[in-house]
């Protein structure tokens, strides 16, 4: 099983709908991140969390919200989806100590019609 | 903005070494150089990291210049499966409030 699991992997929805993307990890890491990727572009940070009680906005947080339900779970919500939120979304985790590499999920492809 | 600069694209013949450069002229003394790669639209995968010494693992080698302002990721015998986007980022090893930031990376195409 993957260390960082994202659900759903693919989702098509309509403008105005509420969407939740979920991320769970088995690595025991305290730090979790949500990134967005658009074609030909790098990864842009939406939100990040250093522990359960810590939530921070990233570079492009407008139109998104997050919830850190437990150390292992970090969910991203689009309260009212719009077409320009069509993108590939990645969750990542990182240990707060040690070598510091990021571990990514396989991504959630969201299409907003 | 990302603190690294990479060429947008490179190509390499299968079986030859792929040398991917990265410029990080503003790197701080406590920042490491990390490399990741993203195959097609999969989640990025960690490759290697280093501080100032050259590093090698089963995937690649990392050469960091003495002044630490640039580095090169070397895939010694590139295969078609190495076709991917390669990202170079700088980061403290762990802890603190640092946020990993990615640029557009280098799209490496390995051709037969």
Interface residues (C-beta under 8 A of the other chain):
Chain A: X4 X33 X35 X37 X40 X41 X42 X43 X45 X48 X50 X58 X88 X90 X92 X94 X95 X96 X97 X98 X99 X100 X101 X102 X103 X104 X105 X106 X107 X109
Chain B: X2 X32 X34 X36 X41 X42 X43 X44 X45 X46 X49 X87 X91 X92 X93 X94 X95 X97 X99 X100 X101 X102 X103 X104 X105
